[in-house]
C-alpha cells in the first residue's frame, strides 16, 4: 500500500490517474521503473517510462508501448504499434544507439559480465554492456563460449575482452597476432616474431616466449584458423 501511495502522490502532476475520463495504465518493469500511459493535448494515448518517485525516464511518446527484456531486466524496449523496428534504451532513458537494432539479446550462456549483442541493417554489430551503459558499434565480433571471451574490431585494433569477473581486456594491434584457445587453459594472445612467439594473457601481461618453430608446428596440427576482422583465431589441441 505504501508503494502505491508513493506512486499516486508523485505522479499526480503527470495525470497518471486520469483526467477528463482518461485513466492511465501503469506496468511495473523493475522494482523502481514503470511504463505508463498519458493523454496528449489532442487526446492521443501516449506511452512513457518513469520511476516510482514519478521522475521521468522517457517522455511519453505516441505510437509505441514500452517493455523490458524479460531475462535480465536491463534494457528498455520501445515497441512500435505498427510492427516496425524496435528502439532500445538504457535504464536511465538513453538510446543505446541511434541505428536500428535487430536480434538484440544476451547470449544464452551465463557470463559474469552481462552483454547484449544485435546487428544493424547496414551489417554492423551493436554490443552493449548494461554495467556502465557502454555501447560499442563494430564491423566484426565474436564470442568464444568456452573461454568466455568477447572479441570486436575497433579503429585501434581488435579488442579481446573477458566476460568473466576479472573483465581482462587486450587490444591486439600487431597484424600477425593470433587469439589462441586450448582445452584446460586460459585464452592467450600470441605475437609471432622472427625467431620466437611471445605469449600474452588477456590482461596484457607477457607470460613467456617459445621458439617460432614450435608455435608453427602447433598451428599445423590445429584446425584451420577462423579470421574475424583483422584477427586470426586458433583452437589448439593442447596448451602452448
C-alpha contacts under 8 A as a table, 3 or more apart, distances in Angstrom:
res1	aa1	res2	aa2	distance
1	X	4	X	5.15
1	X	5	X	6.14
2	X	5	X	5.05
2	X	6	X	6.23
3	X	6	X	5.30
3	X	7	X	6.32
3	X	52	X	7.97
4	X	7	X	5.06
4	X	8	X	6.24
5	X	8	X	5.25
5	X	9	X	6.17
6	X	9	X	5.35
6	X	10	X	5.99
6	X	52	X	7.27
6	X	53	X	6.63
7	X	10	X	5.39
7	X	11	X	5.98
7	X	52	X	5.55
7	X	53	X	6.11
7	X	54	X	6.65
8	X	11	X	5.41
8	X	12	X	5.84
8	X	16	X	7.52
8	X	17	X	7.38
9	X	12	X	5.51
10	X	13	X	7.36
10	X	52	X	7.84
10	X	53	X	5.48
10	X	54	X	4.90
11	X	14	X	5.25
11	X	15	X	6.79
11	X	16	X	6.00
11	X	53	X	7.36
11	X	54	X	4.79
12	X	15	X	5.19
12	X	16	X	5.92
12	X	17	X	6.81
13	X	16	X	7.67
14	X	38	X	7.60
15	X	18	X	5.56
15	X	19	X	6.59
15	X	24	X	7.45
15	X	38	X	6.86
16	X	23	X	6.96
16	X	24	X	4.85
16	X	25	X	7.47
16	X	36	X	7.35
16	X	37	X	7.22
16	X	38	X	6.52
17	X	22	X	7.78
17	X	23	X	5.37
17	X	24	X	5.39
18	X	21	X	6.20
18	X	22	X	4.60
18	X	23	X	4.03
18	X	24	X	5.77
19	X	22	X	5.25
19	X	23	X	7.01
22	X	39	X	7.37
24	X	36	X	6.54
24	X	37	X	5.08
24	X	38	X	5.86
25	X	36	X	5.48
25	X	37	X	5.43
26	X	34	X	6.37
26	X	35	X	5.50
26	X	36	X	4.28
26	X	37	X	6.70
27	X	34	X	5.42
27	X	35	X	5.22
27	X	36	X	6.51
28	X	31	X	6.93
28	X	32	X	7.81
28	X	33	X	6.26
28	X	34	X	4.51
28	X	35	X	6.60
29	X	32	X	7.74
29	X	33	X	5.45
29	X	34	X	5.19
29	X	35	X	6.86
29	X	67	X	6.89
29	X	68	X	6.26
29	X	73	X	7.41
30	X	33	X	4.95
30	X	34	X	6.89
30	X	73	X	6.85
32	X	51	X	5.40
32	X	52	X	5.16
33	X	49	X	7.07
33	X	50	X	5.89
33	X	51	X	4.54
33	X	52	X	6.14
34	X	49	X	5.64
34	X	50	X	5.56
34	X	51	X	6.02
34	X	52	X	6.98
35	X	47	X	7.02
35	X	48	X	5.66
35	X	49	X	4.35
35	X	50	X	6.46
35	X	66	X	6.05
35	X	67	X	7.32
36	X	47	X	5.71
36	X	48	X	5.48
36	X	49	X	6.04
36	X	50	X	7.54
37	X	45	X	6.58
37	X	46	X	5.41
37	X	47	X	4.47
37	X	48	X	6.36
37	X	60	X	7.35
38	X	45	X	5.84
38	X	46	X	5.07
38	X	47	X	6.30
38	X	48	X	7.80
38	X	60	X	6.92
39	X	42	X	7.81
39	X	43	X	5.33
39	X	44	X	5.64
39	X	45	X	4.90
39	X	46	X	5.87
40	X	43	X	4.86
40	X	44	X	5.15
40	X	45	X	6.43
40	X	46	X	6.67
41	X	44	X	7.39
44	X	62	X	7.28
45	X	62	X	6.58
46	X	60	X	5.28
46	X	61	X	4.94
46	X	62	X	4.64
46	X	63	X	7.18
46	X	64	X	7.60
47	X	59	X	7.90
47	X	60	X	4.69
47	X	61	X	5.22
47	X	62	X	6.47
47	X	63	X	7.97
47	X	64	X	6.43
47	X	65	X	5.63
47	X	66	X	6.86
48	X	57	X	7.78
48	X	58	X	5.41
48	X	59	X	5.24
48	X	60	X	3.86
48	X	61	X	6.16
48	X	65	X	7.66
48	X	66	X	6.89
49	X	56	X	6.38
49	X	57	X	5.38
49	X	58	X	4.91
49	X	59	X	6.76
49	X	60	X	7.20
49	X	66	X	7.27
50	X	54	X	5.86
50	X	55	X	5.53
50	X	56	X	4.30
50	X	57	X	4.78
50	X	58	X	6.63
51	X	54	X	5.26
51	X	55	X	5.39
51	X	56	X	6.51
51	X	57	X	6.92
52	X	55	X	7.45
56	X	59	X	6.45
57	X	91	X	7.85
57	X	92	X	6.00
57	X	93	X	5.05
58	X	93	X	5.39
61	X	64	X	6.66
63	X	80	X	5.80
63	X	81	X	5.44
63	X	82	X	7.60
64	X	78	X	6.00
64	X	79	X	5.27
64	X	80	X	4.24
64	X	81	X	5.30
65	X	78	X	5.78
65	X	79	X	5.31
65	X	80	X	6.59
65	X	81	X	7.20
66	X	76	X	6.99
66	X	77	X	5.55
66	X	78	X	4.67
66	X	79	X	6.08
67	X	76	X	5.94
67	X	77	X	5.06
67	X	78	X	6.54
67	X	79	X	7.36
68	X	73	X	5.73
68	X	74	X	7.18
68	X	75	X	5.65
68	X	76	X	4.49
68	X	77	X	5.40
69	X	72	X	6.17
69	X	73	X	5.08
69	X	74	X	6.61
69	X	75	X	5.66
69	X	76	X	6.72
69	X	77	X	7.22
70	X	73	X	5.75
72	X	75	X	7.96
73	X	76	X	7.76
74	X	90	X	7.20
74	X	91	X	6.42
74	X	130	X	6.40
75	X	88	X	6.61
75	X	89	X	5.93
75	X	90	X	5.45
75	X	91	X	6.14
75	X	130	X	7.65
76	X	88	X	5.72
76	X	89	X	4.91
76	X	90	X	6.08
76	X	91	X	6.23
76	X	93	X	7.84
77	X	86	X	6.74
77	X	87	X	5.88
77	X	88	X	4.72
77	X	89	X	6.27
78	X	86	X	5.71
78	X	87	X	5.11
78	X	88	X	6.32
78	X	89	X	7.89
79	X	83	X	7.37
79	X	84	X	7.97
79	X	85	X	7.68
79	X	86	X	5.16
79	X	87	X	6.99
80	X	83	X	5.47
80	X	84	X	5.89
80	X	85	X	7.18
80	X	86	X	6.41
81	X	84	X	7.70
85	X	100	X	6.51
85	X	101	X	7.38
85	X	102	X	7.48
86	X	100	X	7.23
86	X	101	X	7.20
86	X	102	X	7.87
87	X	95	X	7.38
87	X	100	X	6.74
87	X	101	X	7.20
88	X	95	X	5.95
88	X	96	X	5.84
88	X	97	X	7.70
88	X	101	X	7.84
89	X	92	X	7.68
89	X	93	X	5.52
89	X	94	X	5.25
89	X	95	X	4.33
89	X	96	X	5.17
90	X	93	X	5.23
90	X	94	X	5.25
90	X	95	X	6.39
90	X	96	X	6.15
90	X	130	X	7.32
90	X	133	X	6.76
91	X	94	X	7.53
95	X	98	X	6.59
96	X	128	X	7.41
96	X	135	X	6.51
97	X	100	X	7.57
97	X	126	X	7.87
97	X	135	X	7.40
99	X	120	X	6.71
100	X	120	X	5.79
100	X	121	X	7.14
101	X	104	X	6.38
101	X	118	X	5.96
101	X	119	X	5.52
101	X	120	X	4.90
101	X	121	X	7.54
101	X	126	X	7.36
102	X	118	X	5.59
102	X	119	X	5.32
102	X	120	X	6.03
102	X	121	X	7.71
103	X	117	X	7.73
103	X	118	X	5.11
103	X	119	X	6.60
104	X	116	X	6.41
104	X	117	X	5.42
104	X	118	X	3.98
104	X	119	X	7.09
105	X	116	X	4.97
105	X	117	X	5.64
105	X	118	X	6.50
106	X	114	X	7.27
106	X	115	X	5.67
106	X	116	X	4.24
106	X	117	X	6.19
107	X	110	X	7.56
107	X	115	X	7.53
107	X	116	X	7.11
107	X	117	X	7.65
109	X	145	X	7.33
111	X	114	X	6.27
111	X	148	X	6.90
111	X	163	X	5.83
111	X	164	X	6.22
112	X	163	X	5.87
112	X	164	X	4.83
112	X	165	X	5.25
113	X	129	X	7.81
113	X	163	X	4.78
113	X	164	X	5.98
113	X	165	X	6.47
113	X	167	X	7.36
114	X	129	X	6.31
114	X	130	X	6.93
114	X	131	X	7.57
114	X	163	X	7.58
115	X	127	X	6.94
115	X	128	X	5.65
115	X	129	X	4.81
115	X	130	X	6.88
116	X	127	X	5.78
116	X	128	X	5.07
116	X	129	X	6.56
117	X	125	X	6.99
117	X	126	X	5.63
117	X	127	X	4.63
117	X	128	X	6.43
118	X	125	X	5.71
118	X	126	X	5.18
118	X	127	X	6.72
119	X	123	X	6.45
119	X	124	X	5.63
119	X	125	X	4.27
119	X	126	X	5.72
120	X	123	X	5.51
120	X	124	X	5.36
120	X	125	X	6.19
120	X	126	X	7.31
121	X	124	X	7.46
123	X	139	X	7.12
124	X	137	X	6.74
124	X	138	X	5.66
124	X	139	X	4.75
124	X	140	X	7.22
125	X	137	X	5.63
125	X	138	X	5.24
125	X	139	X	6.09
125	X	140	X	6.91
125	X	141	X	7.26
126	X	135	X	7.03
126	X	136	X	5.79
126	X	137	X	4.64
126	X	138	X	6.58
127	X	135	X	5.73
127	X	136	X	4.99
127	X	137	X	6.31
127	X	138	X	7.93
128	X	133	X	7.01
128	X	134	X	5.68
128	X	135	X	4.53
128	X	136	X	6.36
129	X	132	X	6.66
129	X	133	X	5.66
129	X	134	X	5.08
129	X	135	X	6.50
130	X	133	X	4.62
130	X	134	X	6.64
131	X	134	X	7.28
138	X	141	X	7.07
138	X	152	X	6.53
138	X	153	X	5.83
138	X	154	X	6.54
139	X	152	X	7.87
139	X	153	X	6.46
139	X	229	X	7.54
140	X	152	X	5.65
140	X	153	X	5.46
140	X	228	X	6.29
140	X	229	X	5.42
141	X	150	X	7.39
141	X	151	X	5.34
141	X	152	X	4.16
141	X	153	X	6.48
141	X	228	X	6.82
141	X	229	X	7.60
142	X	150	X	5.91
142	X	151	X	5.24
142	X	152	X	6.61
142	X	228	X	7.37
143	X	148	X	7.01
143	X	149	X	5.67
143	X	150	X	4.50
143	X	151	X	6.26
144	X	147	X	5.79
144	X	148	X	5.67
144	X	149	X	5.18
144	X	150	X	6.50
145	X	148	X	4.86
145	X	149	X	6.80
146	X	149	X	7.97
147	X	162	X	7.99
147	X	181	X	7.38
147	X	186	X	6.77
147	X	187	X	6.35
148	X	162	X	6.05
148	X	163	X	5.33
148	X	164	X	6.51
149	X	160	X	6.61
149	X	161	X	5.63
149	X	162	X	4.55
149	X	163	X	5.69
150	X	160	X	5.82
150	X	161	X	5.12
150	X	162	X	6.22
150	X	163	X	6.71
151	X	158	X	6.92
151	X	159	X	5.50
151	X	160	X	4.47
151	X	161	X	6.16
152	X	158	X	5.75
152	X	159	X	5.36
152	X	160	X	6.81
152	X	229	X	7.93
153	X	157	X	6.21
153	X	158	X	4.47
153	X	159	X	6.19
153	X	229	X	6.21
153	X	230	X	7.53
154	X	157	X	5.25
154	X	158	X	5.82
154	X	159	X	6.98
156	X	171	X	7.60
156	X	173	X	7.00
157	X	171	X	5.89
157	X	172	X	5.41
157	X	173	X	4.87
157	X	230	X	7.95
158	X	171	X	5.53
158	X	172	X	4.99
158	X	173	X	6.79
158	X	229	X	7.64
158	X	230	X	6.86
158	X	231	X	6.69
159	X	169	X	6.96
159	X	170	X	5.78
159	X	171	X	4.31
159	X	172	X	6.10
160	X	169	X	5.60
160	X	170	X	5.16
160	X	171	X	6.18
160	X	172	X	7.51
160	X	202	X	7.00
161	X	167	X	6.38
161	X	168	X	5.83
161	X	169	X	4.38
161	X	170	X	6.52
161	X	202	X	7.33
162	X	165	X	7.91
162	X	166	X	7.14
162	X	167	X	4.82
162	X	168	X	5.17
162	X	169	X	6.31
162	X	202	X	7.42
163	X	166	X	7.76
163	X	167	X	5.72
164	X	167	X	5.62
164	X	168	X	7.98
168	X	202	X	5.63
168	X	203	X	4.90
169	X	202	X	5.52
169	X	203	X	5.59
169	X	204	X	7.46
170	X	202	X	5.04
170	X	203	X	5.97
170	X	204	X	5.72
172	X	175	X	7.92
172	X	177	X	6.95
172	X	189	X	7.91
172	X	231	X	7.99
173	X	177	X	7.80
174	X	177	X	5.40
174	X	191	X	7.08
175	X	230	X	7.13
175	X	231	X	7.66
176	X	191	X	6.50
176	X	192	X	6.57
177	X	189	X	6.76
177	X	190	X	5.54
177	X	191	X	4.41
177	X	192	X	6.43
177	X	231	X	7.10
177	X	232	X	7.29
178	X	189	X	5.68
178	X	190	X	5.25
178	X	191	X	6.58
178	X	231	X	6.28
178	X	232	X	5.06
178	X	233	X	5.73
178	X	234	X	7.24
179	X	187	X	7.28
179	X	188	X	6.00
179	X	189	X	4.84
179	X	190	X	6.56
179	X	231	X	7.15
179	X	232	X	6.25
179	X	233	X	4.67
179	X	234	X	6.27
180	X	187	X	5.74
180	X	188	X	5.10
180	X	189	X	6.02
180	X	190	X	7.00
180	X	233	X	6.02
180	X	234	X	5.07
180	X	235	X	5.96
180	X	236	X	7.06
181	X	185	X	7.11
181	X	186	X	6.99
181	X	187	X	4.77
181	X	188	X	6.53
181	X	233	X	8.00
181	X	234	X	6.37
181	X	235	X	4.80
181	X	236	X	6.14
181	X	239	X	7.67
182	X	185	X	5.59
182	X	186	X	7.51
182	X	187	X	7.17
182	X	235	X	5.56
182	X	236	X	4.90
182	X	237	X	6.07
182	X	238	X	5.47
182	X	239	X	5.29
183	X	236	X	7.64
183	X	237	X	6.95
183	X	238	X	6.30
183	X	239	X	7.13
184	X	239	X	7.72
185	X	239	X	6.25
186	X	201	X	7.91
187	X	201	X	7.05
187	X	202	X	7.09
188	X	199	X	6.56
188	X	200	X	5.73
188	X	201	X	5.10
188	X	202	X	6.23
189	X	199	X	5.87
189	X	200	X	5.11
189	X	201	X	6.33
189	X	202	X	6.87
190	X	197	X	6.31
190	X	198	X	5.55
190	X	199	X	4.56
190	X	200	X	6.23
191	X	197	X	5.57
191	X	198	X	5.14
191	X	199	X	6.54
192	X	196	X	6.30
192	X	197	X	4.20
192	X	198	X	6.29
192	X	212	X	6.78
193	X	196	X	5.24
193	X	197	X	5.57
193	X	198	X	7.44
193	X	212	X	7.16
194	X	212	X	7.21
195	X	211	X	6.11
195	X	212	X	5.29
195	X	213	X	7.82
196	X	209	X	6.14
196	X	210	X	5.47
196	X	211	X	4.41
196	X	212	X	4.29
196	X	213	X	7.82
197	X	209	X	5.48
197	X	210	X	5.36
197	X	211	X	6.16
197	X	212	X	5.18
197	X	215	X	6.67
198	X	206	X	7.29
198	X	207	X	7.78
198	X	208	X	6.10
198	X	209	X	4.40
198	X	210	X	6.65
199	X	206	X	6.08
199	X	207	X	5.66
199	X	208	X	5.48
199	X	209	X	5.94
199	X	210	X	7.92
200	X	203	X	7.76
200	X	204	X	5.79
200	X	205	X	5.41
200	X	206	X	4.48
200	X	207	X	5.43
200	X	208	X	7.43
201	X	204	X	5.37
201	X	205	X	5.38
201	X	206	X	6.64
201	X	207	X	6.79
202	X	205	X	7.40
210	X	214	X	6.91
210	X	215	X	7.04
211	X	214	X	5.39
211	X	215	X	6.60
212	X	215	X	5.03
212	X	216	X	6.14
213	X	216	X	5.17
213	X	217	X	6.19
214	X	217	X	5.18
214	X	218	X	6.36
215	X	218	X	5.17
215	X	219	X	6.44
215	X	240	X	7.58
216	X	219	X	5.09
216	X	220	X	6.33
217	X	220	X	5.11
217	X	221	X	6.59
218	X	221	X	5.35
218	X	222	X	6.45
218	X	236	X	7.00
218	X	240	X	7.78
219	X	222	X	5.07
219	X	223	X	7.84
219	X	234	X	7.45
219	X	236	X	7.14
220	X	223	X	7.82
221	X	236	X	7.60
221	X	237	X	7.57
222	X	234	X	7.01
222	X	235	X	6.44
222	X	236	X	5.14
222	X	237	X	6.36
223	X	234	X	7.17
223	X	235	X	6.90
223	X	236	X	7.57
224	X	234	X	7.23
225	X	232	X	5.98
225	X	233	X	5.41
225	X	234	X	5.12
225	X	235	X	7.94
226	X	232	X	5.77
226	X	233	X	5.07
226	X	234	X	6.67
227	X	230	X	6.97
227	X	231	X	5.61
227	X	232	X	4.44
227	X	233	X	6.05
228	X	231	X	5.36
228	X	232	X	6.51
228	X	233	X	7.64
236	X	239	X	6.73
